[in-house]
Amino acid sequence: MDTPAVLLLLLFSVLLLTHYVKSLLDLRGKHVKTIQLTQAIEAMADDHEVAASFSNLFTIDGAGSWPPEAGHADSWPQALQPYREIYFSLAPLLSSGEPSVDDEVNQKRIDSFRQKYKSLLRDKVDLPQVQRLLNAAADGRWDVIPRHIYNAFYCCIASSRHAYRWAIIPVVKVAQLEKTVTLPDELEQPWTGLQKHFGCESPGGNITSNLLTNFDQAGNYVYRINAERDEAIRSAEETFARIFRGVETVGVAIYHEMILAIVSFERNKRSACARHVMAVADQLRLALKTYYDNMHNQKIPISVWMRYIQGFYAWNAGYYDEQSEQWAIFDALSGNQVLLFQVLDAFLGLKPYLKPLDQETTIPARQRAVCSAIAQHSFRASLGKPASEADLAIKKGFDSILRQLRVFRSAHRGRSMKYVTAPAPERLPMMAGKSLLGFVMADSLAYLDQFMLNRLNETV
């Protein structure tokens, strides 16, 4: 190799190394700032119930931080280790290239995948020992299974359940039409205890179980769906997951300013309150930028999202309720479960996006408690006509937050339509948080669009 080529290669290597080091430093800087903010919120826990509700969330569900700490890279108790080993061994079989539209072929593949999963769980998992560990956690013995490892196990079980439920990525019609799916005891029994701890019953999990906890403490993405697909699909999957993690990372600064705004208002310190409300608006721009910068065709191709990402996070199964003589079908992950947006709605005095039953089923109890505390202390409606410059500044801050939310919800509505209309002949119209929409695409899209339009119109 001639000298210019060597120099060029050396320069390229230096640039790559510089970018890598900068990324690590940026990540470390953000992590340190987040820790400082969570500690600042926890320091106010004795002074105000909103701070106390956040502190409770950070301590219990977050393992002392937010977004939640998850010890994927740490040593797990021996009884839990087979779960992640089994997932990693079977993940390469989950996602395929061009999917088949032959129901018989797909059913055989689903049956084969599930049988492999069931056999490995039966042969490798000591369920009584697993249950003893979870019982210890339920008794508050976090020395036996530390909270951050408990969170990582929560994600592992949630990811395993979704892998077993669908068995094929892209999701196919025969799996969608299953109204009930019998999961192995090794995936059911631990899930019952985990969901009792987090305070939500949905068999399909939520944003916390499948996305927020799917990163280790170094920021690495862990349970991949498309383990053996090309880089474009793998990158799109990880980028999608990082949007939710990124939004909550910025969200901590917003939560901090919200608490300060509420405390200032209740102590009649209107000028300070105005500064904190405007700081919420400023930080919100950064949080929404995480979405705007990543949820587009260049980062997450429209042709990839519907087929290789979205379907895995759905559930669309349940049980027959003999009392009501109707099927109870559960949804799974939805952007509506993101804590930041629930908190913003509560802070603005808007009614919750999700119905009470959906909240109780899918959203962890301590996240619901945070939103309830904020809603009880929402002061926007009590401002009335601004009587001072400080009150006017508070109103301007709220108006800025509202404008940003309206722009976001309008943009999300437009982008969603582009993504959900991508061709996927192997499946029926389905959203992860809405289950099957219907058999006719046009009707399904009209329903979904109206749903988002209604929420946009409520953001006032």
Steps between C-alpha positions, in 0.01 A plus 500: 500500500645841400562780753194718411271201539651415838463859617140508379423176683669633813303824483174306456585282801575806714168658399311182589678476835431867573131456421483189720670672793276805462191277500618329818571833669161639393327190634694519824423871534129443451505214750672711765254786445205262525632357827541850642144591404349183645690567822370858504143372464552241773632774729161674474301184581426607858380844389241418235293198397580543129872474575424207731312316225792547259749393766297185564500426127873555463588294808275200438440470125813685391744324735610843616494681168290594200467371235515171689836339567516145363788268585521300180880489506524405867510148637150365548395238754565159347130410481423799275785465253337237273230749398735738325710215359188348344387832354840566344517149358155520338494866394677420169206274409238765573542748216511398137544665164200529272212343697275230367132571434420128515305442825590132516872568461484775761309287749761224476777750560316650799444156650865405448634816662269470798587135548872581506438779752281280719752213500794722589308664783391163636852354481701797628282700742462398864162666553472439878839666549395793279187538705699502824705792368190694399339425837809644669459818296131514591605480867736795450821295507678696228836360610392173339407657168599869472248735346702573186530128427129457575433766233723321251317173568168682451616599153631152424168336587302765313716456188477122528122513526471711188738272313292196598171674430587596138767241412550670161622846406347650292178412681261292290123470478461154656669625817292818504179301487586299812268628771678313774862388533608253767848589614729257687490512880861620497380823334167529681586449865787752518295751302220489755739597780677764291177666397374494858815685604458764228124518551356425157346180369535514122641175358657706221712726717565867437757762402688446828524122477605476135678827416612712796662203672649359179829686544784411730675749725751583225217588264520186285182365340445142616208284382491532124205395289680483166824341612602367158355761265698756303640813661217727378240292685714453810582870515136603454390269781759639741435862399129452568571365849744783572233761429307391809812481714614841377165666566500379861861603551414860411174453688677496838597867456138578411372317809742699715379833359135394536544428868671836553222675307230336713679576826565861395139557401366355823735725698381797295842553343359583158818632338690184594206291381510676162869418459439134575199470266704657219787263584255210448421644157870534417583146608199366311658619175796273571277202582294540183817543296582140590186400310536744210866410440443125491145410401534558127569295190877554501550363853203260523393406148127488444546166322665355814303632799162340436634158412811455710442714810142600580339156485723347767379754759132414452315226691143462369405198710316435823231274639127432483310659789215264581316757714480762225505235225755710315866478412742710706774590254809680632711761327870545562747782446384843395653846489204603715673324790804731491526656846607843372185553294273379779675738740471792258127441459459488879707818544285680242178378657401293196307180546706178469541355152428145612180382663528407871487124433771526233716703738464244778571211264804630313664785693710418810329609823773738614489682166124535542558637852737766364241615246226503763710714735581749224137518387393582857747788509445627146454877527451609139121517533524711818704772330193656343567836335862597575503768771872575493804479273603182678159342437523606136844338478361177650222500241751555220699202628191279499408625151847406376465148640157464341621623160785253502270213597252594229774518238635166619161330494426643158840386368458159663160465337648572158804279539296214646280487193808463279636218714180301551410508130822321402420174312493190720304234310583229754293664775180679592490867610620511862655750738700387802283709734167444322513132400325403177338802344286318246517301180468801268802730492303813403262459795787430738690809389192718534449377858865553592515846343184610681641370827811715462300797377281485810807515723640790303173689543505430876846656535376852582 
